[in-house]
């Protein structure tokens, strides 16, 4: 009986050690995306951020779709606590149009950050304007029918990716986000009223050709 108990104990320890080893391996991967959060936000800032002379009726305070990506980057080829640049691409696959008038589209935004601290949790964020949400059926349509994905690039090569499927699991083609999509619809923070929100959460962005 004691021998059987010892064997079971050894097996249990083996499973725990294997699981612990897997967790250590995950933690020591140089790059990774830990989560993607999608929420719907209304701008609550001051009227003063809007251009002078614009009447109140021209301001839009409907909800924007916010896609927030949590990731990490600890490249093995970099010494020290900082490195020069990381790129994040966020993609959104639109929901199916119930009226059948619009085909599903992919919207993509590419963001480059510098300098980048190692061994810290990093964040990237993008926004879809209210008018785009309205065109495809409003918030409920996006909550139940859109897909979101994110990729991290280091020195021009993809090093991490994650896809967040809609509740119905309609993911479109396999790897739909790797081909990119239409630019200028999904926006980075600097092109939205949220530019100064949580300013200490996100890294400085750099222009694509600097």
Secondary structure, 3 states (H helix, E strand, C coil): CHHHHHHHHHHHHHHHHHHHHHHHHHHCCCEEEEEEEEEEECCCCCHHHCCCCCCHHHCCCCCEEEEEEEEEECCCCCCCCEECCEEEEEEEECCCCCCCCCCCCEEEEEEEECCEECCCCEEEEEEECHHHHHHCCCHHHHHHHCEEEEEEEECCEEEEEEEECCCCCCCCCCCHHHHCCECCCEEEHHHCCCCCCCCCCCCCEECCCC
